[in-house]
Amino acid sequence: MVMKGLLTFQSTPSIVATGVTAGPLEKKSPFHTSFDKIYEDERCGMETNEQGHSKLMEDACMIALSKVDKIPSDADFILTGDLVNQMTPTSFCATSVGIPYVGMFSACATSVSSLLFAALLAEAGMSKLAIAGSSSQHNAIERQFRYPIEYGAQKGSTAQWTATAAGAAAIAPFQEGVPSIECGTIGIAIDMGMTDPLNMGAAMAPAAADTLKRHLTGHGKAASDYDLIMTGDLAQVGFSIFQELVKNQGITDLKNFSDAGMEFYGNNPDFMAGASGAGCSAAVYFSEVYKKMMDKEYKRVLLIATGALLSPLSYQQGETIPCIAHAIELTMK
């Protein structure tokens, strides 16, 4: 049987620069020293949470461009997304930067899906510079998917804290000395019948395990080939389930496995099971992971971003939560 969803990039497009922005609580992240900009105000000095959300993404894009001495008019495309209805924060960001825009939605897996499609444009010779990324803002997302912020509801241990963060990556044809995109795997939407938006790590874990298996099998790789295999935001509950599913696939040595959501706030119990949000994996992938690749600490990594494809309407109607996971393999030549 021919396995579907596999992408191989013969030209190995490169991530030439990244930009990461974050809110004030994100100073508690062990990764915060790798972030490019941390705001003192959750709204980034703007009037509303959604405007602050847009500002996060705009600044991340501008930072990434500035690192390669480019301005928005030098970019061919911007492919970004978020979790707010109709991705309006991302769309307002797109109006500010004025780059041809494609809104991307894979929920919290958008950090990787946007990278994959930017790489496809470079591979096809249609883009010399594209911006890919995703973002989230705590108050804007929490009040939409869970409870009104003002309600002050106490959350259980399975819940996750939506990170206020944005990550942008500048993708160009192959360049020496920066991480390149070798291959990837588009995920399959998987629905295990879960309905609890306060336990999304558990809902997403099967999709992550499925994508890992398909990536390794389809690309002829082993888990031991990577210095790091990092999932997106399964957090403590989901990552524990993911590890068990991986062991059932016959992979027993998990020392190179980690999860961005579980580690984002340093296992601080104030953040329940860990972080989530479309900005969570983007912030970690485009700061800490990218930096370690540039420092040659990592030579090959596999990033598997996970997303819960629910909407406020779907869960209010009692619908189940379909989930997705996309994988991308980065190498240092």
C-alpha positions in Angstrom: 0.0 0.0 0.0 1.3 3.4 -0.9 1.5 5.7 2.1 -0.1 9.1 1.6 0.8 12.4 3.0 4.6 12.2 2.7 6.6 15.2 1.5 10.2 15.1 0.4 12.0 18.3 -0.4 14.8 17.6 -2.9 16.0 21.2 -2.8 15.9 21.3 1.1 14.6 24.8 1.6 16.1 26.6 4.6 14.8 28.4 7.6 17.1 31.5 7.3 15.8 33.4 10.4 13.1 33.3 13.1 11.3 35.7 15.4 9.6 34.9 18.7 7.5 37.2 20.8 5.8 36.5 24.1 3.7 38.0 26.9 4.7 38.8 30.5 3.8 35.5 32.1 6.0 33.8 29.6 9.0 35.1 31.5 8.4 32.0 33.6 9.3 29.8 30.7 12.7 28.2 30.8 13.0 29.2 27.1 12.4 32.9 27.7 16.0 33.8 27.3 15.8 32.6 23.7 12.7 34.7 22.9 13.4 37.8 20.9 10.8 40.1 22.6 8.8 39.9 25.8 6.1 42.4 26.5 5.3 43.8 29.9 1.6 43.9 29.1 -0.6 40.9 28.0 -2.2 43.1 25.4 1.2 44.4 24.1 0.1 47.9 24.7 -3.0 47.6 22.5 -6.6 48.3 23.5 -7.9 44.8 23.2 -6.7 41.2 23.7 -7.2 40.5 20.0 -5.3 43.6 18.9 -2.5 42.5 21.2 -2.6 39.1 19.6 -2.2 40.6 16.2 0.7 42.7 17.5 2.5 39.6 18.7 2.4 38.0 15.2 3.3 41.2 13.4 6.3 41.9 15.6 7.5 38.2 15.3 7.4 38.6 11.5 9.2 41.9 11.5 11.9 40.5 13.8 12.5 37.4 11.5 12.7 39.7 8.4 15.1 42.1 10.2 17.5 39.3 10.9 18.1 38.8 7.2 18.0 42.5 6.4 14.7 42.3 4.7 11.5 44.3 4.8 7.9 43.1 4.2 8.0 44.0 0.5 10.9 41.6 0.0 8.7 38.6 1.0 6.6 36.7 -1.5 4.1 35.2 0.9 3.0 35.1 4.5 1.4 31.9 5.8 0.2 32.2 9.3 -2.7 31.3 11.6 -4.3 31.4 15.1 -7.2 30.0 17.0 -9.6 33.0 17.1 -12.8 32.8 15.0 -11.9 33.3 11.3 -8.3 34.0 12.4 -8.9 37.7 12.6 -5.7 38.6 14.6 -3.7 36.9 11.9 -5.6 38.7 9.2 -5.1 42.1 10.8 -1.4 41.3 11.0 -1.5 40.5 7.3 -3.0 43.9 6.6 -0.2 45.6 8.5 2.7 43.8 6.8 1.1 43.9 3.3 2.6 40.6 2.1 0.5 38.2 -0.1 -1.3 36.2 2.5 -2.7 32.7 3.0 -4.4 32.1 6.3 -3.4 28.7 7.7 -5.5 26.7 10.2 -4.3 23.5 11.8 -5.1 24.7 15.3 -2.0 24.3 17.5 -0.3 22.3 14.6 -0.2 25.5 12.5 3.5 26.1 13.4 4.4 23.0 11.3 1.7 23.1 8.6 2.7 26.7 7.7 6.4 25.6 7.5 5.5 22.7 5.2 3.5 24.9 2.8 6.2 27.6 2.8 8.7 24.9 1.9 6.5 23.6 -0.9 6.4 27.1 -2.4 10.2 27.3 -2.2 10.6 23.8 -3.6 8.4 24.7 -6.6 10.5 27.8 -7.3 7.6 30.1 -6.6 9.0 31.8 -3.5 12.4 33.2 -2.7 11.3 34.3 0.8 8.1 33.4 2.7 7.1 33.9 6.3 5.5 31.0 8.2 4.2 30.9 11.7 1.4 31.0 14.3 0.4 32.7 17.4 -1.9 32.7 20.5 -2.9 35.1 23.2 -4.1 33.7 26.5 -7.2 35.8 27.2 -8.4 35.9 23.6 -8.3 32.1 23.3 -9.3 31.0 26.8 -12.5 33.0 26.8 -13.5 31.6 23.5 -12.8 27.9 24.1 -13.3 27.4 27.8 -14.8 29.9 30.2 -15.2 33.7 30.4 -12.0 34.9 31.9 -14.0 37.0 34.4 -15.8 33.9 35.7 -12.6 32.7 37.4 -13.4 29.0 37.0 -10.9 26.6 38.6 -9.5 24.2 36.2 -8.5 20.6 36.7 -5.0 19.0 36.4 -5.7 17.9 32.8 -6.2 21.5 31.6 -3.6 23.5 29.8 -2.7 27.2 29.9 -2.8 29.0 26.5 0.5 30.7 26.0 0.7 34.3 24.9 3.3 33.9 22.2 4.0 34.1 18.5 6.7 32.5 16.3 7.6 33.4 12.7 10.1 31.7 10.4 11.6 33.1 7.2 11.8 30.3 4.5 14.1 30.6 1.5 15.8 28.3 -1.0 18.7 26.3 0.4 21.4 28.2 2.2 24.5 26.9 4.0 24.8 27.3 7.8 21.1 27.3 8.7 18.6 24.5 9.3 17.0 23.0 6.2 13.7 21.2 5.7 14.4 17.7 4.4 11.0 16.1 4.6 7.6 16.1 6.3 4.4 14.3 6.8 0.8 15.7 6.6 -1.3 14.3 9.4 -4.6 12.5 9.2 -7.5 13.9 11.3 -8.2 11.4 14.1 -11.2 11.5 16.4 -11.2 9.2 19.4 -14.6 10.4 20.6 -13.4 12.8 23.3 -15.4 15.9 24.1 -13.7 17.6 27.0 -11.9 20.9 25.9 -10.1 20.8 29.2 -8.3 17.6 28.4 -7.0 18.2 24.9 -3.6 16.6 25.4 -5.3 13.2 25.7 -7.4 13.9 22.6 -4.3 14.9 20.5 -1.9 12.1 21.6 -3.2 9.4 19.1 -2.8 11.8 16.2 0.8 12.5 17.2 1.5 8.8 17.5 0.0 8.0 14.1 2.0 10.8 12.4 5.2 9.6 14.0 4.6 6.1 12.8 3.7 7.2 9.3 6.7 9.5 9.1 9.2 6.9 10.3 7.8 4.2 8.1 7.2 6.3 5.0 10.6 8.0 5.1 12.5 4.9 6.1 13.7 6.4 9.4 14.2 5.3 13.0 13.5 7.3 16.1 17.2 6.9 17.0 18.1 8.9 13.9 17.1 12.2 15.6 18.8 14.2 18.2 15.3 15.4 19.2 11.7 14.4 18.6 9.5 17.1 20.0 5.7 17.1 20.0 3.8 20.4 20.1 1.6 20.8 23.1 0.5 17.5 24.4 1.6 18.6 27.9 2.0 16.2 30.8 -1.2 14.2 30.3 -1.1 13.9 26.5 2.7 13.3 26.4 2.4 10.4 28.9 -0.3 8.8 26.7 1.8 9.5 23.6 4.8 7.7 25.2 2.7 4.6 25.8 1.4 4.6 22.3 5.0 5.0 20.9 6.1 2.1 23.1 3.3 0.0 21.5 4.9 0.8 18.2 8.1 -0.9 19.4 10.0 2.2 20.2 11.3 1.8 23.8 14.2 4.2 24.0 12.5 7.6 24.5 15.4 9.7 25.8 15.3 12.0 22.7 11.6 12.6 23.0 10.1 15.8 24.6 7.1 18.0 24.4 7.0 21.8 24.0 3.8 22.2 26.0 5.0 20.1 28.9 8.2 22.1 29.1 7.0 25.5 28.2 6.4 26.7 31.8 9.0 24.4 33.4 6.5 22.0 34.9 5.1 24.8 37.1 1.9 23.5 38.7 0.3 27.0 38.4 -0.1 26.1 34.7 -1.8 22.8 35.3 -0.6 20.2 32.7 1.4 22.7 30.8 1.0 25.1 27.9 -1.1 25.0 24.7 -2.1 27.4 22.0 -0.9 27.9 18.4 2.0 30.1 19.7 3.3 27.4 22.1 5.1 25.1 19.7 6.0 28.0 17.4 7.7 29.9 20.2 9.7 26.8 21.3 10.5 25.5 17.8 11.6 28.9 16.5 13.7 29.9 19.5 15.2 27.1 21.6 15.2 24.3 19.0 16.4 26.7 16.2 19.2 28.1 18.4 20.4 24.6 19.3 20.5 23.7 15.6 22.5 26.8 14.8 24.9 25.9 17.6 25.3 22.4 16.1 24.0 20.8 19.3 21.2 19.3 17.2 21.9 18.1 13.7 18.6 16.4 12.9 15.3 17.0 14.6 11.7 15.9 14.1 9.0 18.3 15.1 5.4 17.0 15.4 3.0 19.8 16.1 -0.4 18.8 17.4 -3.8 20.5 17.1 -7.4 20.0 18.3 -9.7 20.9 15.5 -12.7 22.0 17.5 -14.6 25.3 17.5 -16.6 27.0 20.2 -19.8 26.0 18.3 -18.8 22.3 17.9 -18.0 21.7 21.6 -21.0 23.6 22.8 -23.1 21.3 20.7 -21.4 18.3 22.3 -19.4 17.3 19.3 -16.3 15.2 19.6 -12.8 16.7 19.1 -11.0 15.7 15.8 -7.3 16.1 16.1 -4.3 16.5 13.8 -0.5 16.3 13.9 1.9 17.4 11.2 5.6 16.5 11.2 8.6 18.3 9.7 12.2 17.1 9.7 15.0 19.7 10.0 18.7 19.1 9.4 21.9 21.0 9.6 24.0 20.3 6.4 
